[in-house]
Amino acid sequence: MMFVEQIKEGQSVISADGGPVGTIDGLSGQLLKLKNDPESGGAQRYLDIALVVAVEGDTIKPTVPAAEAKERWSEAAE
């Protein structure tokens, strides 16, 4: 993944349709680890890094809308 080195704790994950998905807590293998903040439903969540299309400053942009990103996240690193 060409974006891995740009992903840092505290960055916002903003979906393709501009909706908030969560805040980065770190990486777990090929998964984005999201903090347990309101955007992630108040729980630790994981999202596949393959969905990332760009990292722009403090924003990580997945290729999918917020609703689909939330359907794809998991509650445990697999």
C-alpha positions in Angstrom: 0.0 0.0 0.0 1.5 3.3 -1.0 -0.5 5.2 1.7 0.6 3.2 4.8 3.5 5.5 5.7 1.2 8.5 5.6 -1.4 7.1 8.0 -1.0 8.5 11.5 -2.9 8.5 14.8 -5.5 11.3 15.0 -6.3 11.6 11.3 -9.9 11.8 10.3 -11.5 9.2 8.0 -13.9 11.0 5.8 -15.9 9.0 3.3 -16.3 9.4 -0.5 -19.6 11.2 0.2 -18.1 13.5 2.8 -19.4 11.7 5.9 -17.3 11.1 9.0 -16.3 7.4 9.5 -13.9 7.8 12.5 -10.5 8.8 13.8 -7.4 6.8 13.3 -6.0 5.1 16.5 -3.3 3.2 14.5 -2.8 0.3 12.1 -3.3 -3.4 12.8 -1.8 -5.3 9.9 -3.9 -4.3 6.9 -6.6 -2.7 9.0 -7.2 0.9 10.0 -7.8 0.9 13.7 -10.5 3.5 14.6 -10.8 5.1 18.0 -13.9 4.6 20.0 -15.3 8.0 19.1 -18.9 9.0 18.1 -18.2 8.5 14.4 -17.3 4.8 15.0 -20.3 4.2 17.1 -18.5 4.6 20.4 -16.5 1.3 20.0 -13.1 0.3 18.6 -13.6 -0.5 14.9 -11.4 -1.7 12.1 -11.6 -0.9 8.4 -9.7 -2.6 5.6 -6.8 -0.3 4.4 -7.6 -1.5 0.8 -10.5 1.0 0.8 -8.2 4.0 1.1 -7.9 5.9 -2.1 -6.0 9.0 -0.7 -4.4 10.6 2.3 -4.6 14.4 2.2 -3.1 16.1 5.2 -5.0 15.0 8.2 -7.7 13.3 6.2 -7.9 9.7 5.0 -10.3 9.1 2.2 -11.9 5.7 1.5 -13.4 4.9 -1.9 -16.9 4.2 -0.4 -19.7 6.3 1.2 -20.0 6.5 5.0 -22.8 4.0 5.2 -20.9 1.4 3.2 -17.7 2.0 5.2 -19.7 1.4 8.4 -21.2 -1.8 7.0 -17.7 -3.0 6.2 -16.0 -2.3 9.5 -15.3 -5.0 12.0 -15.2 -4.9 15.8 -12.0 -7.0 16.1 -8.8 -7.3 14.2 -8.9 -10.5 12.2 
